[in-house]
Amino acid sequence: MTLVSFGQQNVVDDLKVQGNKKLKSSFVKKIAFIKPGVVLDSSVIEQDIQLLKRLPSIAHAYYQVFPAEEPNEYNVFYNIEENFTIIPSANVYTTNDDEFAYRLGLHEFNLFGQNITLGGFYQKDIFDSYAINLRAPFLFSRQLGLAINYQNLTTQEPVFFDNTTADYRYNNESIELLGLYQFNFTNRVELGVNFFTEDYEYLFGATNPNVPQELVVDKLLYKLIYEYNNLNYDYQYVEGFRSIFNFQYVHSRNDEALPDFLIGWNDFQYFKRFGKRGNWANRLRFGVASNEDTPFAPFAVDNNLNIRGVGNLIDRGTAAIVLNTEYRYTLYEKDWFALQGNAFIDAGSWRNPGGDFGDFADTQNLRVYPGLGLRFIHKKIFNAIFRIDYGVGVTQDSTQGFVFGIGQYF
């Protein structure tokens, strides 16, 4: 990277993009703040580079500045190291009945060289499930995009009531349309609607006359997501702060069995670099939903979502607070490959359906799971991080176990 002293009298003659193959230069120029004729400003260029490094198609980016032919005019070069973006994914885990379960997916994260994501997955978790996703955040302009998602998800779900448990075959078929808008470098919003049908079918376990054994309900979900993102990426290392707020209003066609409800949660993420190889990562989630006394509460306690080692969907609640903190350290790195170890603590608590916030302090709801893990990282393939973690519970009625997956846990 070549640095020059920028003054207000200096202007950009041209923006040139180098090193890209599949990624279109026209796309980089469309989303860049630096344009021919604007004042040459190093802080604006740094924002562009930081934005580029967030894109799935780019492994690394840097810039150079050289004088042009005319006085006080400069050519800016954005140098791109591309990611391979046709990515398979795999998650392997066991159900509560020790059944083997898995999810296999395939996504293209740079369709047509425009950073459009198209893909889907197939899941075998006792039952068959699948989904198809399209996401084009820069479809109409550098600020305005679109996302469309279809999902047909079927699982065996535990339902908790009267200190007992029943297992249901749960199916959720949905179609979602979202508008994506980026206000500026750090702030963006998603707004949309989701039409879905929930189908609960009793399999086995406890019964109660007030808990239906079969239930099919059409629902309409309105969704708002607001994100503040000031993360800076350097291959596998991350530094900075990110906040994601998700708010949903769910309208039900059957108010008696599954009434309308509100749900919202916020993920706060903080990352800090330590030396050349260390990275401290943190995620704090706080969520609240309408406090109905229902066995179908929306917040789940689950291996793959929030507490590593706790088991597959072991409890539900109408509010949740979860802290995940881990220290990542690169044990080995050469060329395209990195091996990263991590030590973590996952902790959380839930409000019981119909309960109060004092439930957070109830030892029966509190889960604390420290553990260790490894990350096998391909630095030139987007999200090509194979992770394995082992968590051990230290609170009441704890379990322990492995969690496998693709990508960092958070």
C-alpha positions as CSV (number, residue, x, y, z in Angstrom):
1,M,0.0,0.0,0.0
2,T,1.4,3.4,-1.0
3,L,0.5,6.3,1.1
4,V,0.5,10.0,0.1
5,S,-0.3,13.2,1.9
6,F,-3.8,14.1,0.9
7,G,-4.9,17.7,0.7
8,Q,-8.3,19.2,-0.2
9,Q,-6.9,20.4,-3.5
10,N,-6.1,16.8,-4.6
11,V,-8.8,15.0,-6.6
12,V,-9.3,11.5,-7.9
13,D,-8.7,11.2,-11.7
14,D,-9.7,7.5,-11.9
15,L,-10.5,4.5,-9.8
16,K,-9.0,1.3,-11.1
17,V,-9.6,-2.3,-9.8
18,Q,-6.9,-5.0,-10.0
19,G,-6.6,-8.6,-9.1
20,N,-10.2,-9.5,-9.5
21,K,-11.2,-12.3,-11.9
22,K,-14.8,-13.4,-11.3
23,L,-15.8,-10.2,-9.4
24,K,-16.8,-7.5,-11.8
25,S,-14.8,-4.2,-11.7
26,S,-18.1,-2.4,-12.4
27,F,-19.6,-3.8,-9.2
28,V,-16.6,-2.6,-7.1
29,K,-16.9,0.9,-8.7
30,K,-20.7,0.9,-8.1
31,I,-20.4,0.4,-4.3
32,A,-17.2,2.4,-3.8
33,F,-17.4,5.9,-2.3
34,I,-14.4,7.0,-4.2
35,K,-15.3,8.2,-7.7
36,P,-13.5,10.2,-10.4
37,G,-13.7,13.9,-9.7
38,V,-14.2,13.6,-5.9
39,V,-11.7,15.0,-3.3
40,L,-8.9,12.5,-2.5
41,D,-9.5,11.5,1.1
42,S,-7.7,8.6,2.8
43,S,-10.5,8.1,5.4
44,V,-13.0,7.5,2.6
45,I,-10.6,5.1,0.9
46,E,-10.2,3.2,4.1
47,Q,-14.0,2.9,4.4
48,D,-14.1,1.4,0.9
49,I,-11.4,-1.1,1.7
50,Q,-13.1,-2.1,5.0
51,L,-16.4,-2.5,3.1
52,L,-14.8,-4.7,0.4
53,K,-13.2,-7.0,3.0
54,R,-16.6,-7.7,4.4
55,L,-17.9,-9.1,1.1
56,P,-18.1,-12.8,0.7
57,S,-16.3,-12.6,-2.6
58,I,-13.1,-10.9,-1.2
59,A,-10.5,-12.5,0.9
60,H,-8.4,-9.4,1.3
61,A,-8.2,-5.9,-0.2
62,Y,-5.7,-3.0,-0.1
63,Y,-5.2,0.2,-2.1
64,Q,-2.4,2.2,-3.8
65,V,-2.4,5.8,-4.9
66,F,-0.3,7.2,-7.8
67,P,0.0,10.7,-9.4
68,A,-2.0,11.1,-12.7
69,E,-0.8,13.2,-15.6
70,E,-2.5,16.4,-14.5
71,P,-1.2,18.3,-11.3
72,N,-3.1,17.5,-8.1
73,E,-4.9,14.5,-9.7
74,Y,-4.3,10.9,-8.6
75,N,-5.3,7.4,-9.7
76,V,-6.5,5.1,-7.0
77,F,-6.0,1.4,-7.4
78,Y,-8.1,-1.1,-5.4
79,N,-6.2,-4.4,-5.3
80,I,-8.5,-7.4,-4.8
81,E,-7.6,-11.0,-3.5
82,E,-10.7,-13.0,-4.3
83,N,-12.3,-15.8,-2.4
84,F,-13.6,-19.0,-4.0
85,T,-17.3,-18.5,-3.5
86,I,-19.1,-21.8,-4.6
87,I,-19.2,-23.2,-1.1
88,P,-20.6,-26.4,0.3
89,S,-21.6,-26.5,3.9
90,A,-22.2,-29.3,6.4
91,N,-23.4,-29.5,10.0
92,V,-23.4,-32.8,11.9
93,Y,-24.9,-33.4,15.3
94,T,-27.0,-35.9,17.2
95,T,-30.6,-35.5,18.3
96,N,-31.9,-36.0,21.9
97,D,-32.5,-39.7,21.0
98,D,-28.9,-40.1,19.8
99,E,-30.1,-40.2,16.2
100,F,-27.6,-39.1,13.6
101,A,-28.6,-35.7,12.1
102,Y,-27.0,-33.5,9.5
103,R,-27.5,-30.5,7.2
104,L,-25.8,-30.3,3.8
105,G,-25.9,-27.1,1.7
106,L,-24.4,-25.4,-1.3
107,H,-24.2,-21.6,-1.9
108,E,-22.8,-19.4,-4.6
109,F,-21.8,-16.1,-2.9
110,N,-20.8,-14.2,-6.0
111,L,-23.4,-14.9,-8.7
112,F,-22.7,-13.1,-11.9
113,G,-19.7,-11.3,-10.2
114,Q,-22.2,-9.1,-8.4
115,N,-22.0,-10.5,-4.8
116,I,-25.4,-12.1,-5.2
117,T,-25.9,-15.2,-3.0
118,L,-27.9,-18.1,-4.3
119,G,-28.1,-21.5,-2.6
120,G,-29.9,-23.8,-0.3
121,F,-29.7,-26.8,2.0
122,Y,-31.0,-30.3,2.7
123,Q,-31.4,-31.4,6.3
124,K,-32.0,-34.9,7.7
125,D,-33.0,-34.5,11.4
126,I,-35.2,-37.6,11.7
127,F,-37.4,-35.9,9.0
128,D,-36.4,-34.3,5.7
129,S,-36.1,-30.5,5.3
130,Y,-34.9,-28.1,2.6
131,A,-34.6,-24.4,1.8
132,I,-33.7,-22.1,-1.1
133,N,-32.3,-18.6,-0.6
134,L,-31.5,-15.6,-2.8
135,R,-29.9,-12.4,-1.5
136,A,-28.8,-9.5,-3.6
137,P,-27.9,-6.5,-1.3
138,F,-26.7,-4.3,-4.1
139,L,-29.3,-5.3,-6.8
140,F,-30.7,-1.9,-7.5
141,S,-28.0,0.4,-6.3
142,R,-25.1,0.6,-3.8
143,Q,-27.8,1.1,-1.1
144,L,-30.9,-0.9,-2.2
145,G,-31.3,-4.7,-2.6
146,L,-33.6,-7.6,-2.2
147,A,-33.8,-11.0,-0.5
148,I,-36.2,-14.0,-1.1
149,N,-36.2,-17.1,1.1
150,Y,-38.2,-20.3,0.9
151,Q,-38.0,-23.0,3.6
152,N,-39.7,-26.3,4.3
153,L,-38.4,-27.4,7.7
154,T,-39.5,-30.5,9.5
155,T,-38.1,-31.6,12.9
156,Q,-39.0,-33.6,16.0
157,E,-39.6,-30.9,18.6
158,P,-40.0,-31.3,22.4
159,V,-42.9,-29.4,23.9
160,F,-42.7,-28.6,27.6
161,F,-45.8,-28.3,29.9
162,D,-46.8,-29.3,33.5
163,N,-43.2,-30.4,34.2
164,T,-43.5,-33.0,31.5
165,T,-42.5,-33.4,27.9
166,A,-44.1,-34.5,24.6
167,D,-42.5,-34.9,21.2
168,Y,-44.2,-33.5,18.1
169,R,-43.5,-33.6,14.4
170,Y,-43.1,-29.9,13.6
171,N,-43.3,-28.5,10.1
172,N,-42.7,-24.9,9.1
173,E,-43.2,-24.0,5.5
174,S,-42.5,-20.3,4.7
175,I,-41.9,-17.8,1.9
176,E,-40.1,-14.5,2.8
177,L,-39.5,-11.3,1.0
178,L,-37.2,-8.6,2.4
179,G,-36.1,-5.2,1.2
180,L,-32.5,-4.3,2.0
181,Y,-31.3,-0.8,2.5
182,Q,-27.9,0.5,3.5
183,F,-27.9,4.1,4.9
184,N,-24.2,4.4,5.0
185,F,-21.0,2.5,5.7
186,T,-22.0,1.3,9.2
187,N,-25.9,1.3,9.2
188,R,-28.3,-0.9,7.3
189,V,-31.9,-2.1,7.6
190,E,-34.0,-5.0,6.4
191,L,-37.8,-4.8,6.2
192,G,-40.2,-7.5,5.0
193,V,-42.9,-10.0,5.4
194,N,-43.0,-13.8,5.9
195,F,-46.0,-16.0,5.1
196,F,-45.7,-19.4,6.9
197,T,-47.7,-22.4,8.1
198,E,-46.9,-24.2,11.3
199,D,-48.0,-27.8,11.7
200,Y,-47.6,-29.6,15.0
201,E,-48.4,-33.4,15.0
202,Y,-48.2,-35.3,18.3
203,L,-45.8,-38.3,18.3
204,F,-45.3,-39.5,21.8
205,G,-44.9,-38.4,25.4
206,A,-47.1,-36.7,28.0
207,T,-50.6,-35.4,27.0
208,N,-52.9,-32.8,28.4
209,P,-56.5,-31.9,27.3
210,N,-55.4,-28.2,27.1
211,V,-52.4,-29.0,24.8
212,P,-53.6,-30.0,21.3
213,Q,-52.2,-33.2,19.7
214,E,-52.6,-31.7,16.2
215,L,-52.4,-28.1,15.2
216,V,-52.1,-26.4,11.8
217,V,-51.9,-22.6,11.8
218,D,-51.3,-20.1,9.0
219,K,-49.3,-17.1,10.2
220,L,-48.1,-13.7,8.8
221,L,-44.8,-12.3,10.2
222,Y,-43.6,-8.8,9.8
223,K,-39.9,-8.4,10.2
224,L,-37.5,-5.5,10.9
225,I,-33.7,-5.9,11.2
226,Y,-31.4,-3.0,12.0
227,E,-27.6,-3.5,12.0
228,Y,-24.7,-1.3,13.0
229,N,-21.5,-2.9,11.7
230,N,-18.1,-1.4,12.4
231,L,-16.1,-4.7,12.1
232,N,-12.8,-4.8,10.3
233,Y,-11.6,-8.1,8.9
234,D,-8.0,-9.3,8.2
235,Y,-8.4,-12.9,7.0
236,Q,-9.5,-15.0,10.0
237,Y,-9.1,-12.0,12.5
238,V,-11.9,-9.6,13.4
239,E,-11.8,-6.4,15.3
240,G,-14.6,-3.9,16.2
241,F,-18.2,-3.7,17.3
242,R,-21.5,-4.9,15.7
243,S,-25.1,-4.7,16.9
244,I,-28.0,-6.5,15.2
245,F,-31.6,-5.8,16.3
246,N,-34.3,-8.1,15.1
247,F,-38.0,-7.3,15.7
248,Q,-41.0,-9.4,14.6
249,Y,-44.7,-9.2,14.9
250,V,-46.5,-12.5,14.2
251,H,-50.1,-12.6,13.3
252,S,-51.9,-16.0,13.7
253,R,-55.1,-17.2,12.0
254,N,-55.8,-19.2,15.2
255,D,-55.6,-16.9,18.1
256,E,-56.8,-19.4,20.6
257,A,-54.1,-22.1,20.1
258,L,-51.3,-19.8,18.9
259,P,-52.1,-16.2,19.6
260,D,-50.4,-13.1,18.0
261,F,-47.2,-12.2,19.6
262,L,-44.2,-9.8,19.5
263,I,-40.6,-10.9,19.7
264,G,-37.4,-8.9,19.6
265,W,-33.8,-9.6,20.3
266,N,-30.4,-7.9,20.0
267,D,-27.0,-9.4,19.4
268,F,-24.1,-7.3,20.6
269,Q,-20.7,-8.5,19.2
270,Y,-17.3,-7.2,20.3
271,F,-14.0,-8.4,18.9
272,K,-10.5,-7.4,20.0
273,R,-7.1,-8.3,18.5
274,F,-4.3,-9.3,20.9
275,G,-0.8,-9.4,19.3
276,K,-0.4,-11.1,15.9
277,R,-2.3,-14.3,16.7
278,G,-4.8,-13.7,19.4
279,N,-8.5,-12.7,18.9
280,W,-11.0,-12.2,21.7
281,A,-14.6,-12.7,20.5
282,N,-17.9,-11.9,22.4
283,R,-21.6,-12.1,21.7
284,L,-24.3,-11.0,24.1
285,R,-27.9,-11.7,23.2
286,F,-30.9,-10.3,25.0
287,G,-34.4,-11.3,23.7
288,V,-38.0,-10.8,24.9
289,A,-41.3,-12.1,23.5
290,S,-44.9,-11.8,24.5
291,N,-45.1,-13.7,27.8
292,E,-47.8,-16.3,26.9
293,D,-48.1,-19.4,29.1
294,T,-47.7,-21.7,26.1
295,P,-45.6,-24.9,25.5
296,F,-44.7,-23.4,22.1
297,A,-42.4,-20.6,23.5
298,P,-40.1,-19.0,20.9
299,F,-36.7,-18.9,22.5
300,A,-34.9,-22.3,22.5
301,V,-31.9,-23.7,24.4
302,D,-29.9,-25.5,21.8
303,N,-26.4,-26.8,21.0
304,N,-26.3,-25.3,17.6
305,L,-27.7,-21.8,18.5
306,N,-26.4,-20.6,21.8
307,I,-24.9,-23.1,24.4
308,R,-22.3,-25.6,23.1
309,G,-22.7,-29.0,24.6
310,V,-26.1,-28.4,26.1
311,G,-28.0,-30.8,23.8
312,N,-30.5,-30.5,20.9
313,L,-33.4,-28.1,21.8
314,I,-33.6,-29.0,25.5
315,D,-35.8,-26.1,26.7
316,R,-37.9,-23.1,25.7
317,G,-38.6,-19.7,27.1
318,T,-40.3,-16.3,26.5
319,A,-37.1,-14.3,27.2
320,A,-33.4,-15.1,27.0
321,I,-30.1,-13.7,27.9
322,V,-27.0,-15.5,26.5
323,L,-23.3,-14.6,26.6
324,N,-20.7,-16.4,24.4
325,T,-17.1,-15.4,25.0
326,E,-14.1,-17.1,23.5
327,Y,-10.4,-16.5,23.0
328,R,-9.1,-17.6,19.5
329,Y,-5.4,-18.2,19.0
330,T,-3.8,-19.1,15.7
331,L,-1.7,-22.2,16.4
332,Y,-0.3,-22.6,12.8
333,E,-0.5,-20.5,9.7
334,K,1.0,-20.9,6.2
335,D,-0.1,-19.5,2.9
336,W,-3.8,-20.4,2.5
337,F,-4.2,-22.5,5.7
338,A,-4.6,-21.6,9.3
339,L,-5.2,-23.7,12.4
340,Q,-6.9,-21.9,15.2
341,G,-7.6,-23.0,18.8
342,N,-10.2,-21.5,21.1
343,A,-11.2,-21.6,24.7
344,F,-14.8,-20.5,25.4
345,I,-17.5,-20.0,28.0
346,D,-21.2,-20.1,26.9
347,A,-23.7,-19.0,29.6
348,G,-27.4,-18.3,29.5
349,S,-30.7,-18.2,31.2
350,W,-34.4,-18.1,30.2
351,R,-37.7,-16.8,31.4
352,N,-40.3,-19.6,31.7
353,P,-43.5,-19.2,29.7
354,G,-45.9,-17.0,31.8
355,G,-43.1,-16.4,34.3
356,D,-41.3,-13.2,35.3
357,F,-37.7,-11.9,34.9
358,G,-36.8,-13.4,38.3
359,D,-36.7,-16.7,36.4
360,F,-33.3,-15.6,35.0
361,A,-31.9,-16.2,38.5
362,D,-33.5,-19.7,38.9
363,T,-30.7,-22.3,39.0
364,Q,-32.9,-24.6,36.9
365,N,-32.8,-22.2,34.1
366,L,-29.2,-21.2,34.3
367,R,-26.7,-22.9,32.0
368,V,-22.9,-22.4,32.1
369,Y,-20.7,-24.4,29.6
370,P,-16.9,-23.9,29.3
371,G,-15.1,-25.7,26.6
372,L,-12.3,-26.0,24.0
373,G,-12.4,-26.1,20.2
374,L,-10.4,-26.1,17.0
375,R,-10.8,-24.3,13.7
376,F,-9.4,-25.5,10.4
377,I,-9.4,-22.4,8.1
378,H,-9.0,-22.1,4.4
379,K,-8.1,-18.4,4.0
380,K,-9.0,-18.1,0.3
381,I,-12.5,-19.7,0.4
382,F,-15.3,-17.8,1.9
383,N,-16.4,-19.1,5.3
384,A,-14.3,-22.2,4.8
385,I,-13.9,-22.8,8.5
386,F,-14.5,-26.3,9.9
387,R,-15.1,-26.0,13.6
388,I,-15.3,-28.6,16.4
389,D,-16.1,-27.6,20.0
390,Y,-16.5,-29.6,23.1
391,G,-18.6,-28.0,25.9
392,V,-18.9,-29.3,29.5
393,G,-21.7,-28.0,31.8
394,V,-20.9,-26.9,35.3
395,T,-24.4,-26.1,36.4
396,Q,-27.3,-28.2,37.7
397,D,-28.3,-31.2,35.6
398,S,-25.6,-30.5,33.0
399,T,-24.5,-32.5,30.0
400,Q,-21.5,-32.4,27.8
401,G,-20.9,-33.0,24.1
402,F,-19.3,-32.1,20.8
403,V,-20.7,-29.5,18.3
404,F,-19.5,-29.5,14.7
405,G,-20.1,-27.0,12.0
406,I,-19.0,-24.7,9.2
407,G,-18.0,-21.1,10.0
408,Q,-17.3,-19.5,13.3
409,Y,-19.9,-20.2,16.0
410,F,-20.6,-16.4,16.0
